[in-house]
Amino acid sequence: MSEENKVGAKIRQLREDRQMSVEELADASYSSVELIEDLESGALVPSLTPLLKIARALGVRLGTFLDDAPHSGPFMVKSGKSDNIIRFSGQGLGEHSNKSALEFYSLAYGKGDRHMEPFLIDIHPTENQDYQLASHEGEEFLYVIQGKIEVLYGQESYLLEAEDSIYYDSVVPHHVHAKEKDSKMLAVVYTPF
């Protein structure tokens, strides 16, 4: 199994463990059968919102897609160098893209029974500026490390630069994207399940 399809393989494993068909998972996550099949086969890079809905339908945390052998005690990542990466297409590229606009480096992939998902995220600007806002249960905290990030939140727009942060309820439709090349941020996502 390639590193690129770790998420797809985990989705398939969890779905099969629960004796769910692709169709049942698609219905439960409000996704298409084609999306589930493409994710499981590794044919596309997912966007975050459908992946959160799939995790919810499977009754797991988003971070479960990265977990290998979780630790019950503290888990440490040195110098932000996480080997566990999830690549997302981002809304700017579309749900069925095979390109990555967001690279999530998990900072807690080995910590079992966690309630938060901390990530370092490299964000790449996209040519498509027709952003589709999405929502999901939970809360998000973002801290910009470098570059400029725009957060569309409901009817508002927030421009964040290095050392700026924002904390919001994820149930409000939102979209996060880079306003300049080489943008990076720390994100902590809480999604109840």
C-alpha positions, 0 to 999 in steps of 0.5 A: 500500500502506498503512502498516498492511499493510506486514507483510502485503505483505512476507509475500506478497512473500517467500512468492511469491519462494520460490514457496510457496503459502499452504497451504505457508507455513501448514504450514511455520509451523504456522499456519492458511491463514486466518491467512496470508490475513488477514495478507497482506490486512491484515485483522488485526493479528498477534500476535508468536508467529505472526509469528515462526513465519512469519519462521522458515518463510520463512527470514528475521529478524522485522525483515525484515518492516520492511526497505525498503532495508537499510544495510550500515553503522551505522544510527541512529534519532534520539530513538527516533522510528522511522517503522517500526512493527509493531502486534501484537494481543498474546495478550490480544486473541487471534490474530485481533484487529484491535486493537493491544495492542503497538506495536513501533517498530523501532530497526534497520529499516535495518540489513542482516544484523543478528542482534538486533531492538531495539524501543521498545514501547508496551504497552496494557492489555487487558480479557482477563486470560486470557493464553496463554503462547507460546514461540519460539526465541531470547532477549529482553531487556526494559527498562521505560521507564515504567509497569508490565509483567508477564512471565509466564514458565513458572510464574513471574510478574515485575512490572517497573517503570520502570528494571527489566529482565529477560533470558530464554530465549524457548523457555520459554512466556511472555507480556508485558503492561501492568499500567497505562496508558501503559507503554513498554519497550525490547526486544531480541529475538534469534531464530536462523534 
